[in-house]
Amino acid sequence: MAHDFTPANIPAGTTGMVMVAAVDTAAPVDATSAWPSGWSQLGAITDDGVKGKYDTSYEDVNIWQQLAPVRKLAKEVKFSLEFTANEWNRVTLPLYFSGGTITDLTTVGHSRISIPAIPTPDERAFGVEFVDGLNYWRLVMPKGMVTGRGDLTINSKKAVEMQMTIEGLVQANTDLGFWLTNATGVLA
């Protein structure tokens, strides 16, 4: 028996980037046009790339007359992205430190970033783009926030990295996210 599959429809993220913008910033309209104004790259991401997770949980509906559930009701939906930023810059630092403020000091070339004692929700739009040959893939999360952070390990054996988990939030009854691609045949 022949197996029916299309190798071109098995994407590999050979290179890519993570983008961030203010909530309500115009999202890309296709997979290859320039990202709209207001989006910024986070810079270098570790070679682990980006991990995405769409998770659903359900509540069983049990009745007296049956031992097994007769229905399942949606209880929770979570959509998250996880990545580790290698690059420290004016985009990644406030993101990692819950909206900390960067101030340029009077000494030329010196800056300071505050680490809030009482962080306020730092909601933003997020995007992930990866390229596989001539195929571009974009994942857009219109609203999310950093909800988890890895340790900052400072030593001589490895770059100091900022691991972040982003959780999607619903915005005005819309989807948690969407994909854009120019890979012909995938979504046809």
Secondary structure, DSSP 8 states (H G I E B T S, - for coil): ------GGGS---SEEEEEEEETT----SSSSS---TT-EE---EEEEEEEEEEEEEEEEE--TT-SS-SEEEEEEEEEEEEEEE---STTHHHHHTTT--EEE-SSTT-EEE---SS-----EEEEEEEEETTEEEEEEEEEEEEEEE-----SSSS---EEEEEEE---TT--S-EEEE--TTT--
